[in-house]
Amino acid sequence: MSSHLRTFRLAAWLGWEMESNWTEPWLFAIYSVIKPVAGAFILVVMYLSFTFIQPPTAGMEAANQARFNFIYVGNIFFIFVAATLFGTFQVIQADREWYQTIRYVYMSPIPFYTYIVGRAASKVAVATFAAVITLLFGIFFLGVRVSLDLAEVPIFLAALFLGLLCLVAIGVCLAALSFITAKHVHGLAEGIPGMFYLFCGVLFPLSVLPGWGQGVGKIIPLTYWFDLERRLILPPDTWNYVSTSLPTDNLYTLALLLVSTLAFYFLSILLFRLGEHLARKAGKIDMTTAY
Amino acid sequence: MTATVNRLSLNLRAMFGRSYPRVIGMQREPSWLFFETILPLLGIAAYVFIYKGFFLGLDADPAANERLNAMIGFVVIGGTMIAFWLNVLWSMASQLYWEKEMGNLALYMMAPMSRMALLAGMAVGGMFMTGTRAIVTLVAGIYVFGVVLTVTSPLLILAVFFVTLIALYGMGMMLASLYLLWGREAWHLSALMEEPIFLVSGFYFPAKALGQSIALGASIIPATLGLDALRQLLFPSKALSGIWILPPDTELAILLVLAVLFLFLARASLAYLEVLARREGRLTSRHQ
């Protein structure tokens, strides 16, 4: 256990240094928020373009504002998805292809799974900072309304923790895949979050998707994570205008999230061992695929 | 024994040689096709469904349907161009820096060809690699999302598309040298030039939605004008006439100027880099 903790702590420290020591702290802070804020702004301007091209009719303003709140808050939680997934699976390719240090780290007597999770921790910390800034920006400058009941704070934090664990587990599954594939960082970084973006109802109610798409969304645990966090944080009148066709019992959704997080954790261990075994067998642990 | 090699032939061979691994790499690593073409489509589909969500309940209005078709088309065209922009950032601008980290740059600098031929080879290979993804995105846009394109001036569309690509890759060639000078910050600069550029260049919406002055300022990125011109030519609806930055002919002329300017600046920055390399001797020092 102490070996795991020590590996996690040192890997997190290493990840943080790699993440931040290339510049001054103030510049790093700006850098960390520009990307997510720009991402949120894309949605804002898409919404503005829509209202410019299709001006709202009388009585539609409240519905449009509710939909906008729904999209904006969904996008804030998505910051965790992109950062955590990328932060986890890119460790294999960064260490293997760019720094070419994977052979040394891999040979050292540390649990490699824990090392990867530790490296991802710094990305999660930066994502948390970016999500808070984006939320505050939305509240103060874009009129986004949020209301979190004090009694619901524990369930909100528990869901946040489980969601992040689930994301790390999915990230490790992708890291296992990275062991045996070429330099696909950008395809994975765009594609896998893109899949969650599409099927988890991050930016639009799940009911907008065709039936088969809704089916896919309903078997991804993150769908329930987004829905639960949004349900806790958005004002109740939002749901007069937005229908997600998902269960509305918060405790039930939290239990679902707990079970699926555990399932993904065990799956990640299994896949990680398989990917590692196949890569060792094929001699791919320290391959470089520079095209 | 010495052999005289024609300079043009040497540079063309160098260009072909550098583009070869990018073209052939796709065939040797079939998973590339899935990761680089099919997966990114999902992200684009999400943006399509945002617009569908906005237009929810307006299906009965034919004018709204026409506007929805245009908005989805904007996303599809933007998604096509994103493929090229990401390739410019990660496989052009950052490439020489990575070549240095991997130890190839010293070999490139010692080889007798022009460094411009090397960059041109990277660009041609990159365009080929990315072209596959762009075609898949466009075909998916038409057949999966049912986007109806109105091709009124095919020659102008082709001219805008290819001049935009030349300008974009010219910009990438220029950035490749500059990134090499900037060292480790380069990676972060590329990361920083994703979402903020998607925003100001209007990859998912008409750039003029940000205001005419911001759109004109963002025109330094060739994708801004290229996208605006392509969208005008492919969605020539009167209902959308107020959302364009400039007429397509003017945009093509500006893109031509940008293409020449970036290629010239790429050559100048490469020359500067070589001088600096000889003077300071740190061009091949890794991890700086």
Boltz contact constraints between the chains, C-beta under 6 A:
constraints:
  - contact:
      token1: [A, 22]
      token2: [B, 184]
      max_distance: 6.0
  - contact:
      token1: [A, 22]
      token2: [B, 185]
      max_distance: 6.0
  - contact:
      token1: [A, 34]
      token2: [B, 196]
      max_distance: 6.0
  - contact:
      token1: [A, 35]
      token2: [B, 195]
      max_distance: 6.0
  - contact:
      token1: [A, 38]
      token2: [B, 195]
      max_distance: 6.0
  - contact:
      token1: [A, 38]
      token2: [B, 196]
      max_distance: 6.0
  - contact:
      token1: [A, 38]
      token2: [B, 199]
      max_distance: 6.0
  - contact:
      token1: [A, 39]
      token2: [B, 195]
      max_distance: 6.0
  - contact:
      token1: [A, 41]
      token2: [B, 199]
      max_distance: 6.0
  - contact:
      token1: [A, 42]
      token2: [B, 198]
      max_distance: 6.0
  - contact:
      token1: [A, 42]
      token2: [B, 199]
      max_distance: 6.0
  - contact:
      token1: [A, 42]
      token2: [B, 204]
      max_distance: 6.0
  - contact:
      token1: [A, 45]
      token2: [B, 205]
      max_distance: 6.0
  - contact:
      token1: [A, 45]
      token2: [B, 209]
      max_distance: 6.0
  - contact:
      token1: [A, 46]
      token2: [B, 204]
      max_distance: 6.0
  - contact:
      token1: [A, 46]
      token2: [B, 205]
      max_distance: 6.0
  - contact:
      token1: [A, 48]
      token2: [B, 209]
      max_distance: 6.0
  - contact:
      token1: [A, 49]
      token2: [B, 205]
      max_distance: 6.0
  - contact:
      token1: [A, 49]
      token2: [B, 209]
      max_distance: 6.0
  - contact:
      token1: [A, 50]
      token2: [B, 54]
      max_distance: 6.0
  - contact:
      token1: [A, 53]
      token2: [B, 67]
      max_distance: 6.0
  - contact:
      token1: [A, 54]
      token2: [B, 64]
      max_distance: 6.0
  - contact:
      token1: [A, 54]
      token2: [B, 67]
      max_distance: 6.0
  - contact:
      token1: [A, 181]
      token2: [B, 31]
      max_distance: 6.0
  - contact:
      token1: [A, 182]
      token2: [B, 29]
      max_distance: 6.0
  - contact:
      token1: [A, 184]
      token2: [B, 35]
      max_distance: 6.0
  - contact:
      token1: [A, 186]
      token2: [B, 90]
      max_distance: 6.0
  - contact:
      token1: [A, 187]
      token2: [B, 35]
      max_distance: 6.0
  - contact:
      token1: [A, 187]
      token2: [B, 36]
      max_distance: 6.0
  - contact:
      token1: [A, 187]
      token2: [B, 39]
      max_distance: 6.0
  - contact:
      token1: [A, 190]
      token2: [B, 40]
      max_distance: 6.0
  - contact:
      token1: [A, 190]
      token2: [B, 43]
      max_distance: 6.0
  - contact:
      token1: [A, 191]
      token2: [B, 39]
      max_distance: 6.0
  - contact:
      token1: [A, 191]
      token2: [B, 40]
      max_distance: 6.0
  - contact:
      token1: [A, 194]
      token2: [B, 42]
      max_distance: 6.0
  - contact:
      token1: [A, 194]
      token2: [B, 43]
      max_distance: 6.0
  - contact:
      token1: [A, 195]
      token2: [B, 42]
      max_distance: 6.0
  - contact:
      token1: [A, 197]
      token2: [B, 43]
      max_distance: 6.0
  - contact:
      token1: [A, 197]
      token2: [B, 46]
      max_distance: 6.0
  - contact:
      token1: [A, 198]
      token2: [B, 42]
      max_distance: 6.0
  - contact:
      token1: [A, 198]
      token2: [B, 45]
      max_distance: 6.0
  - contact:
      token1: [A, 198]
      token2: [B, 46]
      max_distance: 6.0
  - contact:
      token1: [A, 203]
      token2: [B, 50]
      max_distance: 6.0
  - contact:
      token1: [A, 204]
      token2: [B, 49]
      max_distance: 6.0
  - contact:
      token1: [A, 204]
      token2: [B, 50]
      max_distance: 6.0
  - contact:
      token1: [A, 204]
      token2: [B, 53]
      max_distance: 6.0
  - contact:
      token1: [A, 208]
      token2: [B, 49]
      max_distance: 6.0
  - contact:
      token1: [A, 208]
      token2: [B, 52]
      max_distance: 6.0
  - contact:
      token1: [A, 208]
      token2: [B, 53]
      max_distance: 6.0
  - contact:
      token1: [A, 290]
      token2: [B, 102]
      max_distance: 6.0
  - contact:
      token1: [A, 291]
      token2: [B, 21]
      max_distance: 6.0
  - contact:
      token1: [A, 291]
      token2: [B, 22]
      max_distance: 6.0
  - contact:
      token1: [A, 291]
      token2: [B, 25]
      max_distance: 6.0
